Amino acid sequence: MACWLFKEEPQHFSFERLQLEGETEWDGVRNSLALRHLRSVSEGDEILYYHTGMERAVVGAATCTRAAAGKDGWPVIRAGRRFRRAVTLSEIKRSGRFGDSPLVRNSRLSVMPVDTLLREFILKSGGWEEKD
């Protein structure tokens, strides 16, 4: 199972809205690298939900329930839980351990892989307990 980070403007489609709707088709991605990443998301993969704009923080978790079908399809994601506290981009940068992460290097990329070290940092910092 892979872990991905999906970015979205909270005014456009907030994590709270995802929770209310339960599931959504993740469409509208135009950047070629982000699209390549999106097409690599598989059913069951974990998604960290990031609010862009003024917030710039990972706020919750979701799961892919259907992978993109072909070149023109979009994956479907299901809302998980909101973190006990948001994990800000500045907090991630301040740790000094994630300078090579696409989250730090490419701020405009809307879909990106998350390595195990960054995933664990975000989950722990956000107050996520695996048994929850």
C-alpha positions in Angstrom: 0.0 0.0 0.0 1.4 3.4 -1.0 0.8 6.8 0.6 0.0 9.9 -1.4 -0.6 13.6 -0.5 -3.5 15.3 -2.3 -3.7 19.1 -2.1 -6.8 21.2 -2.4 -8.0 24.7 -1.6 -10.3 24.4 1.4 -12.6 27.0 -0.2 -13.0 24.7 -3.3 -13.3 21.3 -1.6 -12.4 21.1 2.0 -11.7 18.0 4.0 -14.9 18.7 5.9 -16.8 18.7 2.7 -15.2 15.3 1.7 -16.3 14.0 5.1 -19.9 15.2 4.5 -20.0 13.7 1.0 -18.2 10.6 2.1 -16.6 9.9 -1.3 -15.6 11.9 -4.4 -14.0 11.4 -7.8 -10.7 13.2 -7.7 -10.7 15.0 -11.0 -9.5 18.3 -12.4 -5.8 17.6 -12.1 -4.0 19.2 -15.1 -0.3 19.2 -14.3 1.4 16.3 -16.2 3.5 15.1 -13.2 0.6 15.3 -10.8 -1.5 13.4 -13.4 1.1 10.7 -13.6 1.1 10.4 -9.8 -2.7 10.3 -9.8 -2.8 7.5 -12.3 -0.5 5.5 -10.0 -2.8 5.6 -7.1 -4.3 2.2 -6.4 -7.4 1.0 -4.6 -6.6 0.8 -0.8 -3.8 3.4 -1.0 -3.7 5.9 1.8 -4.1 9.6 1.1 -3.0 12.5 3.3 -5.3 15.5 2.6 -3.6 18.9 2.5 -5.3 22.3 2.6 -3.5 24.8 0.4 -3.8 28.6 0.4 -3.5 30.3 3.8 -3.7 27.1 5.8 -0.9 25.0 4.1 -1.3 22.0 6.3 -2.1 18.3 6.3 -5.5 18.1 7.9 -6.8 14.5 7.6 -6.6 11.1 5.9 -8.5 9.4 3.2 -8.4 6.1 1.2 -8.6 5.4 -2.5 -11.6 3.2 -3.1 -11.3 3.0 -6.9 -8.2 3.5 -9.0 -8.3 5.7 -12.2 -9.7 3.6 -15.1 -7.6 4.2 -18.1 -6.2 7.5 -19.4 -9.4 9.5 -19.0 -10.6 8.0 -15.7 -10.3 9.5 -12.2 -9.7 7.8 -8.8 -12.4 7.8 -6.1 -11.4 8.7 -2.6 -13.2 8.1 0.7 -12.9 10.4 3.7 -11.2 9.1 6.8 -10.6 11.0 9.9 -9.5 14.5 10.5 -6.2 14.8 12.5 -6.4 15.9 16.1 -4.3 18.9 14.9 -3.2 20.1 11.5 0.4 19.5 10.5 1.7 22.7 8.8 4.1 22.9 6.0 6.3 25.2 8.1 6.5 22.5 10.8 7.5 19.9 8.2 10.2 22.3 6.8 11.4 23.2 10.4 12.1 19.5 11.1 15.0 19.7 8.6 14.4 16.1 7.5 12.3 16.5 4.4 14.2 18.8 2.1 14.1 16.2 -0.7 10.3 15.7 -0.4 8.2 16.9 -3.3 6.0 18.7 -0.7 9.0 20.9 0.2 10.7 21.0 -3.3 7.6 21.5 -5.5 5.0 23.6 -3.8 2.7 23.7 -6.9 2.4 19.9 -7.3 -1.1 18.8 -6.3 -0.6 15.0 -6.1 2.6 13.5 -4.9 4.0 10.3 -3.2 4.8 10.4 0.5 7.7 8.3 1.8 7.5 6.3 5.0 9.5 8.8 7.1 7.4 11.8 6.1 4.2 9.7 6.6 5.1 8.7 10.1 6.1 12.3 11.0 2.8 13.7 9.7 0.7 11.0 11.5 2.6 11.4 14.8 2.5 15.2 14.6 -1.2 15.2 13.8 -2.1 13.0 16.8 -3.0 9.9 14.7 -2.8 6.7 16.6 -2.8 3.5 14.4 -5.3 1.8 16.7 -7.8 4.6 16.2 
